Amino acid sequence: MNIDPQVRNAPLDTEALKQLNAKVSEVFRSLAIDKRRLPASQLSKRGIPAYVAEWVLEKVVPGQGELSPEEATKVLEWAARVIPGPSEQNIIKHKLAQGQTVKVLTPLQAEVQIKKGKEPERVAQLKLLGISDAYISDNLLEQHPDLLRQGMWGVVEIGALKDGAAVLSFQPMQASVNLTLYKEARKKFTLHEWRALLLTTLGFDPAAFTDEQQTFLLCRLLPLVQKNMHMMELAPKGTGKSFTYENISPKVRLISGGNISPAVLFVNNANGTWGILARFKVVVLDEVQTSKFEKPEEIVGGLKGYLANGKLTRGGLHETASDCGFVMLANITLDDEQRPVKNSLVEELPRFLRETAFLDRIKALIPGWELPKLSSKLLVGADSALTVGLKSDFFGDALIALREDLAAESYAARAVQLGGEKPYRRNEEAVRGIAAGLMKIQFPHGDVDPADFLTYCLKPAIQLRQGIWDELYALDSEYRQYEPRITQART
């Protein structure tokens, strides 16, 4: 299907968005889902992310259109049997003690413990059940190696042995991603249709946002498609900064508040267990302004090294490479006109995070104050024109698969040249990386008009890096040997 060049950039009205529903369903078939089904199911109240809840819907009540009352009842009855609540841990353990087997939908994480003089032990953790030492077989670990990395969601059958619980079987959530077909599908949509589809997939109503706001929302996906994409988003409370990250993929780890230690981030030197930056594709620290950091000097020192070269180490005892993206989310104070109050945007962050040597390694700053506060009017609902999006588990895996596609990097290397007599190297690297990421998100098939690349990839990339550059320029005179504004080179 060829797109008429005259309509390539045509904005979408309500009628066009309604017609897009049928097109998305036709092109993506079983990989598409009506996004109204999820809120109607009330599965989110069971404490599971969207990529899990949509898998449940497809398993229990497959189909298109809005969820009927009968379907909603069926889903809730299934959830009551299979998704354990915090108050049901002891009930499940009691059943296991009586020799019963239990099936639950839960995240499952495994590790192999090697101790001197003892046989290696394979141990599974089921955190929703409060079980940290269940037996798991070699066969299951060989079938599902991600259990040993970041863990997986799925239906776990648990039984009891003489010395504790055992994982008897595991049915994982699985999304089959064919990147070639994903790229071919993109060719059947105009740019505005594709952007609307992406936002609907994330749960947002595209009609509720301006073109610029849509771009900022899509920028939250950058660390999924780009290796080592390190970012920051600053905004007032209630703008949904963490909404995208907690609902898109099990390979994204969100930490909200609490204590953060070097062992959690990097490596536990006591047992050699690698931290979350080594095991996940994206790590997100939410509420950074109130987080408590153990040994902050060690954390910022380790992060500076990691953000610069992708190497994880701690005290020189262990070292490995990682392509994990690191994202910090923080609330800042705004004035009556919804503009930042403080002269420095990072003034409200912990002191050690304000070091310019650290900030310089953050590639992008999303100006979250430009986005409206999250409300039901901004999310896909009964009044939305476009309601059909991609299934979250498939979409998250497709984005992560795009990390290995280097065509966008090659395009950005040729197309992005910064102006000025002496461009700052890290600015060039950051802008190229952001622009390449936005190309992967919006033009995964690689067919991009130079004017569209400029408008939807390069200009936003410069804007996101400029936010970091402004802070560096104001905080440290060392950076003032360069020009204050990042600009594109004239051709």
C-alpha positions as CSV (number, residue, x, y, z in Angstrom):
1,M,0.0,0.0,0.0
2,N,1.6,3.3,-1.1
3,I,0.9,6.5,0.9
4,D,-0.1,9.5,-1.2
5,P,2.6,12.1,-0.6
6,Q,-0.1,14.8,-0.4
7,V,-1.6,13.2,2.7
8,R,1.7,12.1,4.3
9,N,1.6,14.9,6.8
10,A,-2.1,15.5,6.9
11,P,-3.3,16.0,10.5
12,L,-5.9,13.5,11.7
13,D,-9.4,14.6,12.6
14,T,-11.9,12.6,14.7
15,E,-13.3,10.8,11.6
16,A,-9.8,9.9,10.4
17,L,-8.9,8.5,13.9
18,K,-12.1,6.4,13.9
19,Q,-11.3,4.9,10.5
20,L,-7.8,4.2,11.7
21,N,-9.2,1.6,14.1
22,A,-10.1,-0.8,11.3
23,K,-6.8,-0.3,9.6
24,V,-4.8,-1.1,12.7
25,S,-6.9,-4.3,13.3
26,E,-6.5,-5.3,9.6
27,V,-2.7,-4.8,9.5
28,F,-1.8,-6.2,12.9
29,R,-4.6,-8.7,13.4
30,S,-4.0,-10.7,16.6
31,L,-1.3,-8.3,17.8
32,A,-3.9,-5.5,18.1
33,I,-6.2,-5.0,21.0
34,D,-8.9,-2.5,21.9
35,K,-7.3,-0.5,24.7
36,R,-10.7,0.1,26.4
37,R,-10.8,-3.5,27.4
38,L,-8.1,-3.1,30.0
39,P,-9.6,-0.4,32.2
40,A,-13.0,-2.1,31.9
41,S,-11.5,-5.3,33.3
42,Q,-10.2,-3.6,36.5
43,L,-7.2,-5.9,36.4
44,S,-4.9,-3.0,37.3
45,K,-6.4,-3.1,40.8
46,R,-4.8,-6.6,41.1
47,G,-1.4,-4.8,41.0
48,I,-0.3,-6.2,37.6
49,P,1.2,-4.0,34.8
50,A,-0.6,-3.5,31.4
51,Y,1.6,-5.9,29.5
52,V,0.5,-8.7,31.9
53,A,-3.1,-7.6,32.1
54,E,-3.6,-7.6,28.3
55,W,-2.0,-11.1,28.1
56,V,-4.7,-12.2,30.6
57,L,-7.5,-10.7,28.6
58,E,-6.3,-12.5,25.4
59,K,-6.0,-15.7,27.4
60,V,-9.3,-15.6,29.2
61,V,-11.6,-13.5,26.9
62,P,-10.0,-13.2,23.5
63,G,-11.8,-10.8,21.1
64,Q,-12.1,-7.3,19.8
65,G,-14.3,-4.3,20.9
66,E,-15.3,-3.2,24.3
67,L,-15.3,-5.7,27.2
68,S,-18.9,-6.9,27.9
69,P,-20.1,-7.2,31.5
70,E,-20.1,-11.0,31.1
71,E,-16.5,-10.9,29.9
72,A,-15.5,-8.6,32.7
73,T,-17.0,-11.0,35.3
74,K,-15.2,-14.0,33.7
75,V,-11.9,-12.1,33.9
76,L,-12.3,-11.1,37.5
77,E,-13.3,-14.6,38.5
78,W,-10.1,-16.0,36.8
79,A,-8.0,-13.3,38.5
80,A,-9.5,-14.1,41.9
81,R,-8.3,-17.7,41.4
82,V,-4.9,-17.2,39.8
83,I,-3.6,-13.7,40.8
84,P,-2.7,-13.7,44.5
85,G,-3.3,-10.7,46.7
86,P,-1.1,-9.7,49.6
87,S,-3.6,-11.2,52.1
88,E,-3.5,-14.6,50.3
89,Q,0.1,-15.6,50.8
90,N,-0.6,-17.7,53.9
91,I,-3.6,-19.3,52.3
92,I,-1.5,-20.5,49.4
93,K,1.3,-21.7,51.7
94,H,-1.3,-23.6,53.7
95,K,-2.5,-25.3,50.6
96,L,1.1,-26.3,49.7
97,A,1.6,-27.6,53.2
98,Q,-1.4,-29.9,52.7
99,G,0.1,-31.3,49.6
100,Q,-2.0,-29.4,47.1
101,T,-0.6,-27.8,43.9
102,V,-1.4,-24.2,43.2
103,K,-1.4,-22.2,40.0
104,V,-0.7,-18.5,40.2
105,L,0.2,-15.6,37.8
106,T,3.3,-14.1,39.2
107,P,6.8,-12.8,38.3
108,L,9.4,-15.6,38.6
109,Q,13.1,-14.9,39.2
110,A,15.7,-17.7,39.4
111,E,19.4,-17.9,40.4
112,V,22.0,-20.6,40.8
113,Q,23.7,-20.5,44.2
114,I,27.3,-22.0,44.2
115,K,28.7,-22.6,47.7
116,K,32.1,-24.2,48.5
117,G,31.8,-27.8,49.3
118,K,28.2,-28.1,48.3
119,E,26.2,-29.0,45.2
120,P,25.0,-26.0,43.2
121,E,21.4,-25.0,44.1
122,R,18.8,-23.7,41.7
123,V,16.5,-21.3,43.6
124,A,13.4,-19.5,42.4
125,Q,11.8,-16.4,43.9
126,L,8.1,-15.7,43.8
127,K,7.8,-12.3,45.4
128,L,4.0,-12.1,45.3
129,L,3.8,-15.2,47.4
130,G,6.7,-14.3,49.8
131,I,8.7,-17.4,48.6
132,S,12.4,-16.8,48.0
133,D,13.8,-20.3,48.0
134,A,11.6,-22.6,45.8
135,Y,13.3,-25.4,43.9
136,I,13.3,-25.1,40.1
137,S,14.7,-27.6,37.6
138,D,17.5,-27.2,35.1
139,N,15.1,-28.1,32.3
140,L,12.9,-25.0,33.0
141,L,16.0,-22.7,33.3
142,E,17.2,-24.0,29.9
143,Q,13.8,-23.4,28.3
144,H,13.5,-19.9,29.7
145,P,17.0,-18.3,30.3
146,D,15.4,-14.9,31.0
147,L,14.4,-16.4,34.4
148,L,18.1,-16.1,35.3
149,R,18.3,-12.5,33.9
150,Q,15.5,-10.2,34.9
151,G,12.9,-12.8,35.6
152,M,9.6,-13.4,33.7
153,W,5.9,-13.1,34.3
154,G,3.8,-16.2,33.7
155,V,1.5,-18.8,35.2
156,V,3.5,-20.9,37.7
157,E,2.4,-24.3,39.1
158,I,3.8,-24.7,42.6
159,G,4.0,-27.8,44.7
160,A,5.6,-28.8,48.0
161,L,8.6,-31.0,48.6
162,K,9.9,-32.2,52.0
163,D,12.3,-29.3,52.3
164,G,10.2,-26.5,50.7
165,A,8.2,-25.3,47.7
166,A,9.0,-26.3,44.1
167,V,8.2,-24.9,40.7
168,L,6.5,-27.7,38.8
169,S,5.7,-26.0,35.6
170,F,5.8,-22.5,34.0
171,Q,3.7,-21.0,31.2
172,P,5.4,-17.7,30.3
173,M,3.9,-14.6,28.7
174,Q,5.4,-14.7,25.3
175,A,5.3,-12.1,22.5
176,S,6.5,-13.3,19.1
177,V,8.3,-10.4,17.4
178,N,9.1,-10.5,13.7
179,L,10.9,-7.2,13.2
180,T,10.7,-7.5,9.4
181,L,6.9,-7.7,9.6
182,Y,6.8,-4.8,12.1
183,K,8.7,-2.6,9.6
184,E,6.6,-3.7,6.7
185,A,3.4,-2.9,8.7
186,R,4.8,0.7,9.4
187,K,4.8,1.3,5.6
188,K,1.0,1.1,5.5
189,F,0.6,4.1,7.8
190,T,1.2,7.8,7.4
191,L,3.4,9.4,10.0
192,H,0.5,11.0,11.9
193,E,-1.4,7.7,11.8
194,W,1.7,5.9,13.2
195,R,2.3,8.4,16.0
196,A,-1.4,8.2,16.9
197,L,-1.1,4.4,17.0
198,L,1.9,4.5,19.2
199,L,0.3,6.9,21.7
200,T,-2.9,4.8,21.8
201,T,-0.8,1.7,22.4
202,L,0.7,3.5,25.4
203,G,-2.8,4.2,26.7
204,F,-3.0,7.9,25.7
205,D,-5.7,9.5,23.7
206,P,-3.7,11.2,20.8
207,A,-6.4,13.8,20.2
208,A,-5.8,15.2,23.7
209,F,-2.2,16.3,23.0
210,T,-0.5,18.9,20.8
211,D,2.0,17.7,18.2
212,E,4.9,18.8,20.5
213,Q,3.4,17.1,23.5
214,Q,3.0,13.9,21.5
215,T,6.7,14.0,20.7
216,F,7.6,14.4,24.4
217,L,5.5,11.4,25.2
218,L,7.2,9.3,22.5
219,C,10.6,10.4,23.8
220,R,10.0,8.3,26.9
221,L,10.5,5.3,24.6
222,L,14.0,6.3,23.7
223,P,15.9,4.1,26.3
224,L,14.0,1.1,25.0
225,V,15.2,1.5,21.3
226,Q,18.6,2.9,22.1
227,K,21.4,1.2,24.0
228,N,22.8,3.2,26.9
229,M,20.3,6.0,26.4
230,H,20.5,7.9,29.7
231,M,17.8,10.5,30.4
232,M,16.1,12.7,32.9
233,E,12.5,13.9,33.1
234,L,11.6,16.8,35.4
235,A,7.9,17.7,36.0
236,P,5.4,18.5,38.7
237,K,3.5,15.8,40.4
238,G,0.8,14.0,38.5
239,T,2.1,14.2,34.9
240,G,2.4,10.4,34.7
241,K,6.2,10.3,34.4
242,S,6.4,6.6,35.4
243,F,3.1,5.5,33.7
244,T,4.8,4.4,30.5
245,Y,7.7,2.6,32.1
246,E,5.7,0.6,34.6
247,N,3.4,-0.7,31.9
248,I,5.5,-1.5,28.8
249,S,7.9,-4.4,29.4
250,P,9.2,-6.8,32.0
251,K,12.7,-5.8,30.8
252,V,12.2,-2.3,32.3
253,R,12.7,-2.0,36.1
254,L,11.1,0.9,37.9
255,I,12.3,1.7,41.4
256,S,10.0,4.2,43.2
257,G,11.5,5.7,46.3
258,G,13.1,3.7,49.1
259,N,16.8,2.9,49.7
260,I,19.1,2.6,46.7
261,S,22.5,1.0,47.3
262,P,25.6,0.2,45.2
263,A,24.8,-3.5,45.5
264,V,21.3,-3.0,44.0
265,L,22.6,-0.9,41.1
266,F,26.0,-2.4,40.3
267,V,27.1,-5.7,42.0
268,N,26.9,-7.3,45.4
269,N,30.5,-7.8,46.2
270,A,29.7,-10.3,49.0
271,N,28.3,-12.9,46.6
272,G,29.1,-11.6,43.1
273,T,25.5,-11.1,42.1
274,W,25.1,-8.5,39.4
275,G,22.7,-5.6,40.1
276,I,19.8,-4.3,38.1
277,L,21.9,-2.2,35.6
278,A,23.4,-5.5,34.4
279,R,20.2,-7.5,34.2
280,F,17.6,-5.1,32.7
281,K,17.3,-3.1,29.5
282,V,16.1,0.0,31.2
283,V,16.3,1.1,34.9
284,V,14.1,3.9,36.0
285,L,14.6,5.7,39.3
286,D,11.3,7.5,40.2
287,E,10.9,10.2,42.8
288,V,14.6,10.8,42.8
289,Q,14.3,14.0,44.8
290,T,13.1,12.0,47.8
291,S,15.1,8.8,47.3
292,K,17.6,7.7,49.9
293,F,21.0,6.7,48.5
294,E,23.3,4.5,50.6
295,K,27.0,5.5,50.1
296,P,26.1,8.3,47.7
297,E,29.8,9.0,46.8
298,E,30.2,5.4,45.7
299,I,27.0,5.5,43.7
300,V,27.7,8.7,41.8
301,G,31.3,7.5,41.1
302,G,30.1,4.2,39.8
303,L,27.3,5.9,37.7
304,K,29.7,8.4,36.2
305,G,31.9,5.6,34.9
306,Y,28.9,3.5,33.7
307,L,27.2,6.4,32.0
308,A,30.4,7.3,30.2
309,N,31.5,3.9,28.9
310,G,28.9,1.3,29.7
311,K,31.1,-0.6,32.1
312,L,29.9,-1.7,35.5
313,T,32.3,-2.2,38.3
314,R,32.5,-1.8,42.1
315,G,35.8,-1.5,43.9
316,G,37.6,-3.2,41.1
317,L,36.4,-6.7,42.3
318,H,34.0,-7.3,39.4
319,E,33.6,-5.8,35.9
320,T,31.1,-6.3,33.1
321,A,29.6,-4.3,30.2
322,S,25.9,-3.4,30.0
323,D,23.7,-1.6,27.5
324,C,21.0,-0.7,30.0
325,G,19.4,2.7,29.8
326,F,19.3,4.8,33.0
327,V,16.4,7.1,33.5
328,M,15.8,9.5,36.4
329,L,12.3,11.0,37.2
330,A,11.9,13.8,39.6
331,N,9.2,16.3,40.7
332,I,10.0,20.0,40.5
333,T,8.1,23.1,41.7
334,L,6.3,25.2,39.2
335,D,4.9,28.8,39.4
336,D,1.4,29.9,38.7
337,E,2.2,29.9,34.9
338,Q,3.4,26.3,35.2
339,R,7.0,27.2,34.6
340,P,9.9,26.0,36.8
341,V,10.4,28.2,39.9
342,K,14.1,27.5,40.4
343,N,16.8,29.1,38.3
344,S,18.5,25.7,38.1
345,L,16.2,22.8,37.1
346,V,18.4,20.3,39.1
347,E,18.4,22.5,42.3
348,E,15.8,20.2,44.0
349,L,17.7,17.0,43.2
350,P,20.1,15.4,45.8
351,R,23.3,17.4,45.9
352,F,25.6,14.7,44.5
353,L,23.4,14.4,41.4
354,R,24.0,18.1,40.6
355,E,27.7,17.5,39.7
356,T,28.3,18.7,36.2
357,A,30.6,15.7,35.5
358,F,27.6,13.6,36.2
359,L,25.0,15.7,34.4
360,D,27.1,15.8,31.3
361,R,26.7,12.1,30.9
362,I,22.9,12.4,30.9
363,K,22.0,12.7,27.2
364,A,18.5,14.2,27.3
365,L,16.2,16.1,29.6
366,I,12.4,15.8,28.9
367,P,10.6,19.0,29.9
368,G,7.7,17.3,31.7
369,W,6.3,20.6,32.7
370,E,5.2,21.0,29.1
371,L,2.8,18.1,29.5
372,P,-0.6,18.3,31.1
373,K,-1.3,16.5,34.4
374,L,-2.6,12.9,33.8
375,S,-6.3,12.5,34.0
376,S,-9.0,10.2,32.5
377,K,-9.6,12.7,29.7
378,L,-6.0,12.1,28.5
379,L,-6.3,8.3,28.4
380,V,-8.0,6.0,26.0
381,G,-11.7,5.8,27.0
382,A,-15.3,5.7,25.9
383,D,-15.0,9.1,24.2
384,S,-11.8,8.3,22.3
385,A,-11.9,8.1,18.5
386,L,-8.9,5.8,18.2
387,T,-9.1,2.9,20.6
388,V,-7.2,0.0,18.9
389,G,-3.5,-0.2,19.7
390,L,-0.8,-2.8,19.8
391,K,-0.6,-5.3,22.6
392,S,1.8,-4.0,25.2
393,D,4.0,-7.1,25.5
394,F,4.5,-7.3,21.7
395,F,5.1,-3.6,21.5
396,G,7.7,-3.5,24.3
397,D,9.6,-6.4,22.7
398,A,9.5,-4.8,19.3
399,L,11.0,-1.6,20.6
400,I,13.8,-3.5,22.4
401,A,14.5,-5.5,19.2
402,L,15.1,-2.2,17.4
403,R,18.2,-1.7,19.6
404,E,20.0,-4.1,17.2
405,D,19.0,-2.2,14.1
406,L,21.8,0.1,13.3
407,A,20.4,1.6,10.1
408,A,19.0,4.6,12.0
409,E,22.5,5.3,13.6
410,S,24.0,5.3,10.1
411,Y,21.4,7.7,8.8
412,A,21.8,10.0,11.8
413,A,25.6,10.0,11.5
414,R,25.2,11.3,8.0
415,A,22.3,13.7,8.6
416,V,23.3,15.3,12.0
417,Q,26.0,17.9,12.0
418,L,26.1,20.5,14.7
419,G,27.0,24.1,14.0
420,G,29.4,26.4,15.8
421,E,33.2,26.8,15.5
422,K,33.9,24.2,18.1
423,P,30.9,21.8,18.7
424,Y,31.1,20.0,22.0
425,R,31.7,16.3,21.4
426,R,29.2,14.9,24.0
427,N,26.5,17.2,22.5
428,E,27.1,15.7,19.1
429,E,26.9,12.2,20.4
430,A,23.8,12.8,22.4
431,V,21.9,14.6,19.6
432,R,22.8,11.9,17.1
433,G,21.7,9.2,19.6
434,I,18.4,10.9,20.3
435,A,17.7,11.6,16.7
436,A,18.5,8.0,15.7
437,G,16.2,6.7,18.5
438,L,13.3,9.0,17.4
439,M,13.8,7.6,13.9
440,K,13.5,4.1,15.1
441,I,10.3,4.9,17.0
442,Q,8.6,6.8,14.2
443,F,10.3,5.4,11.1
444,P,11.3,1.9,11.9
445,H,11.2,0.9,8.3
446,G,13.9,3.5,7.5
447,D,11.9,5.4,4.9
448,V,12.1,8.9,6.2
449,D,11.7,12.2,4.3
450,P,14.6,14.6,5.2
451,A,12.0,17.3,6.1
452,D,10.3,14.8,8.5
453,F,13.6,13.8,10.0
454,L,14.4,17.4,10.7
455,T,11.0,18.1,12.2
456,Y,10.3,14.9,14.2
457,C,13.8,13.6,15.0
458,L,16.6,16.2,14.8
459,K,14.8,19.3,16.3
460,P,13.4,17.4,19.3
461,A,16.9,15.8,19.8
462,I,18.5,19.2,20.0
463,Q,15.8,20.5,22.3
464,L,16.2,17.5,24.7
465,R,20.0,17.9,24.8
466,Q,19.7,21.7,25.1
467,G,18.0,21.2,28.5
468,I,21.1,19.4,29.8
469,W,23.4,21.9,28.1
470,D,21.6,24.9,29.7
471,E,22.3,23.4,33.2
472,L,25.9,22.7,32.5
473,Y,26.4,26.2,31.0
474,A,24.9,27.8,34.1
475,L,26.6,25.7,36.7
476,D,30.2,25.5,35.4
477,S,32.3,28.1,33.6
478,E,34.3,25.3,31.9
479,Y,31.5,24.8,29.4
480,R,31.3,28.5,28.5
481,Q,34.2,28.1,26.0
482,Y,31.5,26.6,23.7
483,E,28.4,28.3,22.3
484,P,25.4,28.5,24.5
485,R,22.9,27.2,21.9
486,I,23.1,23.9,20.2
487,T,22.4,24.4,16.5
488,Q,22.3,22.4,13.3
489,A,25.2,23.1,10.9
490,R,24.2,25.1,7.8
491,T,24.3,23.2,4.6
